[in-house]
Amino acid sequence: PALSPQLVYDGIPRGDLEQRELRLSVLSEEGFWENILLGEVGIRLRDLDLAQEKMGWFALGSRGHGTL
């Protein structure tokens, strides 16, 4: 299923935001005590136009591999 969360960064200076990275991890729902990492992605906020809404797909990789 698609996931479309909305993130709002009110009150954080733009220069500070551009130095940050959003880390997104996707986990399975295998069991109550243990979730399996299906993939993750790092999104550098400086690579986005923060004045515009961003909607799109990001490729998930395994831990420790490349980021967007």
Buried (B, 14 or more C-beta within 10 A) or exposed (E): EEEEEEEEEEEEEEEEBEEEEBEBEEEEEEEEEEEEEEBBBBBEBEEBEEEEEEEEEBEBBEEEEEBB
